[in-house]
């Protein structure tokens, strides 16, 4: 039996694509190898959002080349956004790669592996959603559900539209049926995925649908206890979506709302289609309808032309909102993006690093302050397994997407009540309540 190994870089969409790769390969008779050295087929599912993602991946790719030199029969495959972004040069620059495919061409990997061709092949056409493949879920009670593919936004720094194509929503009834089947298999939590998830359905034909309609339809499915989604766009964060968090038991009290910058001037150069005031208005609406909602975000530091005054505006938004967490990034130019042409306005790297340090301090301090509201409360926790820090403890998540490490006897997949004792900016600790079994 041939064996495969997959290394995944990047976002939740890539994690989902990798699960589909694994399921497809097992359906072809392959078995998963625990380490790359034992694999006949070495696969990389790549990301190209940031320069460091490229650099990390290439170092792994050269490790695979060394393994192929020892065993020339090994097959090396590269999928995902990086492969799509360098489609015209991947085989020239990396001649040891056997197959390359974009994120919309995962199914073509099977075609390559079952063909008689001995030549390297690349698959890079956009075909909308191509995810009707068997999946191999990392967790039995959690599943990713891709509701759309591609993105119609034109953020000046972002490579995603050129690597994943135009936005295409999947049929409403098809998604509901898929979640219903997942519930029958024991899944309790689903995460709805899209590059711009809350614009789902606006171009469906013959009948446009709303993202909030989908949330309500999934909430009505027996067995689904928690619904998450990522990533929404502030311009499409409408009141009906926010009300779904307030009115539907299974829609989690957590919204990831990417800010990117707190300066309206910088946001305009980023082509984000909203300004500082619109973002803060959305936050106020969330807090009005869902007061306990956890709000997390993404922030880019040192975008071309960002002044110290612009950066201070970002810090002001961080202080005002009090995010429960944030993914923070130093800007790096991406090929084939508008912002990559702003060469004369690049912020010196040392200034980017200094601003990042100040930003991280502010984010973590405010997140730590926000987390104190959970101390002394009893929260429902969906158990994921042993704690990564102490195998004697358990690990799970609240509806606010806060990681909880706790003492208890529950099994993975159970939802238990946990009394919270301490809180940091990153996680909570506690003990399973004596009256713990929620479900």
N, C-alpha and C positions, 0 to 999 in steps of 0.2 A: 504494500500500500504506500503510495506516494504521500509525502507530508508537506505542509505549507506553514509559513510563518508570516504574520502581518504586523507591521509597525505603523501606528497611526499618529499623525501630527495634526494639530489644529482643533477645529470646533466640534460641536455636538453633531453637526451634519456629517462630518467625516467619521465620527464614531459610529453613526448609523450606517453609513456606506460600508464601513469595515465589517459590521455585523452581517450585512448583505453579502459581502465578498466571502466571508467564512461559511455562511449557510450555503451559498452556491457551490463552493469548492467541496464541501462535505457531500452535497448531492451528486457531485461528480466522482466520489469515491476517495477523495483526499482526507487525510487526518491532520489535525492541528499539532504542530511541533511546539514544545514549550520554549525552545531557544532557536535562534536563527541558524546556528551551526548544524542542526539536525534536519533542516528543511531541504527538500528538493526544489521547492518553489518559494522564493523570497519575494515578498510583496511590500511595497511602501505606499501608504495612502497619504498624500502630501498636502501641505498648506502653503499658501504664498501670500498671506495677509501682511506679514512683516519680514524684513530682511533676515532677522535671526532665525526664523522658521526655515528659510532657504538654506542657511548655513548649517543648521543642525541636521537637516535632511541629507545634504550632500556628504557630510562626514560619515553618516550611516551608509550611504550608497557606496562609498569607497570601501567600507568594511565588507560589504556584500561582494564587491569586485574581488577582494582577496580570497573570499570563500569560493568564488566561481573559478579562480585560477587553480585552486586545489582540486576542484571537481567541475570540469567544463560542461557537464550535463545539467548542472543546476540552471534553473530558469530564474531570471530577475525581472520583476514587473514593477512599473511605477505608475500609480494612478493619482487622481485628485487634481487640485488647482495648480500646483506647480507644474505638473506634466502638461496641463492644458496651456499654461502661460508660456512655455518654452517648446511648444509642439514642433516648431520648425527647426529646432537645433538639438533636440534631446538625443537622437541617435548619433548625430555628428560629434557632440561633446562627450557623450557617454556610450561608446560603441558596444560596451558589454551588456547594455540593457536589451532584453529580448522583446518586451512588449510594454507599450505605454498607452494610457487611456485617460480621457478626461472624466470629471465627476458624473457626467451624464451618460457614460459609456461602460459602466461597471459590467453589464451583461456581456460585453464583447470579450471580456477576459475568458469566459467559458468557450466562446467561439474559437479563440486563438488556441487554447489548450487542447481542444478536441480536433483541431485541423491537422493536416499533414505538412503544413508549411514549416520550413526550416529557417525562414528569414524573419528578421525583426519586423514587427508590425505596430502601427499606431492607430488609435481610434479616437477622434476628437470632434465628431459632429455633435451638435445640440439636438436632442430628441425630446425635450420636455422631461416628464417624469418617466424614468426607466427602472423603477424600483420594485417591480413585481417579481421579486426573487425571494427564495427562502432565506430567513435570517437566523443567526445564532446569537441570541441575546446574552449579554454579559450578566444580567440579573433576571431571575425568573419572574419577579413580580413587577418589573419595570420594563417599559417598551418605548422606543422612539417611534413616532408616526410622522412621516414627511407629508405635509399637506400641500406644499408647493415647491417648485424648483425655479431657480433663477431670480433675478432682481431687475426691476425697471428704474430704480433710483440711479442717480449719476453723481454720487459723492466723488469729489475731485481726487481723493487719496486712495480710493478703493479699487481693487483689481477684480472683485467678485463678478461684476456684470460681464467682464470679458472671459471669465473662466467657467461661469455657470449659465450664461445666456439670459434671455428675457424671461420674465416671470410667467409661469404657467401653473394654475391651480388645479388640483386633482378634483374629480367629481365629488360632490357632497355625499351622496349616498354610498359611494365606494369607501369613503373614509369612515363613515358610521359603521358600515359592515365590517371593516377591518378592525376597528376598536371593539366591536361586539365579539369578534372572533378571539381577539386578544384576551378579553375578559373571560371567555369560556376556557381559555388555557391557563387561567390563574393570575393574569396580570392585574395589579391593583392600581398602578400609577402609570399614566402615559404622559409623554412630553411631545407636544405638537411642534414640528420643526418647519421653519421657512426662513429664507434670507431676510424677508420682510413679512413676518408671519401674520401681522394683523391687517395686511392688505388682502388677505385671502378672499377669493371669490368674487372680487369686483368685476372681473372680466369673464366669468363663467357664462357659457351659453348652453341652452337658450334662456336660463334664468340665473341672473347674478345672485350671489349669496353673501352674507356678512360673516365675519369672523365670530361675532358674538352668537350668531345662530349655530355655528359649529360647536362652540363651547356648551351651549344649552343642550344640543343633541347628544354630545358625548357625556355630559353630566347625567342624562336620563338613562344611561346604560347601566344595568345592574352589575355590580362587581367592581366598577371603577370608582375608587375612593379618592383619587387625587389626579388633578389635571394641571400640568405645567405647560408653558410654551416659551419659545425663544426663536429669534429675537424680534421684538416689536420695534416699530419706528415711532418716535414721538409725534410725528405729523399725522399718524394714523391711529393714535391712541384716543379713540372716541369714547364718549360717556357710556355708550351701551356696553363696550368691552369692560370698562371699569365697574359698571353695575353688576356684570356677571360675577366678579370677585365678591361683591357684597351679597348677592342673592343666591348663588349656587354653592352648595356645601362642598363639592369636590374641587372647585377651582381654587387653587392655592392662594394664600395671602402673601404672595411674592410677585413683584413685577420688576423685570430687568428692563430699564429704560435708558438706552444709551444717550449720554449727554454729549460726549466728544470734546466740547469746549464750552466755557461759560461766557465767552464774548460773542455777541451777535455779529460783530465784524468778522471774526474768524469763522464762525459757523456759515456765514454767507460765502466766504472763500472756499469752505469745504463743500458747498452746495448741499447743505443738510436740509433745506426747505423749511426750517423753523428757526426762530431766534431765542434768545435767553428768556424773554417774557413768556413765549408760548410754552417752553419747557417747564418753567416754574408754575404756569397755569395748570398744566397737566398734573404736576406733583400735588398742587393744592386740591385738585379734583379727586385724586386718589385718596388723599388724606381725609377729605370730606366724607367720601362714601365708605372707605375701608381704613379706619384710623390706625389699625394695628399692622397694616400692610408693610412688609419689608420691601424697600426699594433699593436695587443695586444698579450699577451703571458701568459704562466704558468711558474712559477719558484719554485723549491723545495730548501729549506734551510736546511743545516745540514745533508745532506746525509752521510751515514757511510763512514768514511775516508776522508771527506771533510776537508781540511786544511784552515787556514786563507788565504794562497796564492790562493787556489782554489776559495774561496769566493770572494776575490778581483777581480779575473778574471770575475766572474759573474757581479760584480758592473761595471766593465769596459765595458762589453757588454751593460748593461743597459744605461750607459752614452753615448756610441757610437750610439746605435740604436735610443734611445728616443722613447720608447714604448708609445702608446696612453693610455695604461692601462695594468694591469697585475693582475692575480690571483696568490697570493703568499702563500706558504704552508710550515710549518715546517714538516720535514720528520717524519713519524711514521711507524714502521714496520707493514706489513700486513701478515697475515697467508698464508702459502703455497707460499711464494715468496722467490727468491734467496737472496735478500738483507736482509731479516729477519734473515738470518744466519750470517750476518756480525757483530755479537754481540760485538766482541772485539774492533770494530772500531766505535761504536756508538759515536756521538758527544754529549757531556753533554748538557742537556736541557737548562741550563742557557746560554751557548754559542750559541745555536740555537736561543734563544729568542733575544739575543743581535744582532746577524747577521740579524735576521728578521727586527728588528727596523731600522737598517741601510739600508736594502734593500727597505723597504716601503718608507723611506724618499727619496731615490734616484728615485724610480719609480714615486712617486707622483710629485716630483719636475719636472722631465722631462716631465711627462704627462701634467702638468700645463703649462709648456713652449710650448709644442707642440700645446695645445689647443688654444693658443693665435692667431694662424693663421686663426681661424674662426671668430674672432671679426671683425666686420665691413662688413662681407660678408652676402649675402642672400642665405640661404640653403633650399633645399626642405626637408620638414619634413612630415613623415607619422604619422598622429595623432592617438594616442592610447586611449586618454581619459583625465579625469581631472588630474592635477598635484597631486602628492602624498604630496606635501608640502603646496600647496595653492590651494584649490578647485576652486578658482576664475580663475586660470590659466589652460592652457592645457598642455599636455605632449605628446611628440612624439619622433621619432628618425630620424636622418639623415642617408644617405647612409653609412656614416662612423661609424654607430652604436653609435653615441653620443646622449645621452638623452638631449632633449631640453625642458625646461619649458618656456612657452611663453604666452603673452596676445593675445587673438584672439577669433573668433567666429566659428571656423571650427568644423565639426562633426567627430567623430571617423571613421577612414577609408579613410578620405580625405588626399590628399597630397597638402600641402600649402607651400608657400614661406615665410620664417621667417628671419627677419633681426636680426643678432646676436649682442648682446650688451656686454655681459660679458662671461667669460669662466673660469672654474675651472678644476682641474684634472679629475673630475667625470662628469660634465655636463655643458650645455650651457644655457643661458637665452636670451630672445629676444621678439620681437613683430611681429605679422603677418603683412606681407607687404600689402600695399594698393592694389597691383596687385598680390594678394596672391594665387588665385586658380590655381594650376598647373594642377590638374585633379580631 
